[in-house]
Amino acid sequence: MKEENRKEKLTLSNIEGDMKNLSIREIISVFVVSLLMALVILVLMVLDSATNRAISSDAFGVVVLTVLLFALFSLLVFILIKSINRLISIKKKTYIIETDRLINSKSGTGQIVSSNFRTAFYKPFRLYFSQKNRVFKIPEGINYKWSEKHHMYEYSVFNSSNIGDEFYLVMINDKIICAYNKKLFEME
């Protein structure tokens, strides 16, 4: 089969759908972590009251808990703002599509088996491009869900990418949001 026959049409609608999916996944993750954080706080309050305020009466315990919760809360707000800004960029069509050549790649610790707790230890697969030291962290989970031929997990995207391949890069504020290998996709 010729390589040209394997290529799938890539449209702006597909690209915007991929960016929306990434944003929605991040927003859902923020809400799930927020609910878990609220549950932990509730458990700590119950434990504190059951132990006659042993946690809240200890200054060190209060400081440590406050710093940890503030750091987690700040991270969640940052991710939420980033995701909302991406959705605004999609709506206003302020993203840029460029082509670039793959010059290096690094394997991550991505796993085939899904687990809700692996994100703390997850190190993404990365693709490095020739212009401006661009790095693309391949999103975990299924990429290109709309594709009939090339929907694949992050490790498959990584394994199908070879040094020298040309890519379509979708960028917002000089950050790569999505990458499409030209040997698999052709812009319409």
Secondary structure, DSSP 8 states (H G I E B T S, - for coil): --HHHH-EEE-HHHHHHHHHHHHHHHHHHHHHHHHHHHHHHHHHHHHHHHTTSTTTT-HHHHHHHHHHHHHHHHHHHHHHHHHHHHHHHHHHT--EEEEEEEEEEE-----SS--TTGGGT----EEEESSTT-EEE--SSEE-TT-SS--EEHHHHHHT--TT-EEEEEEETTEEEEEEETTTEEE-
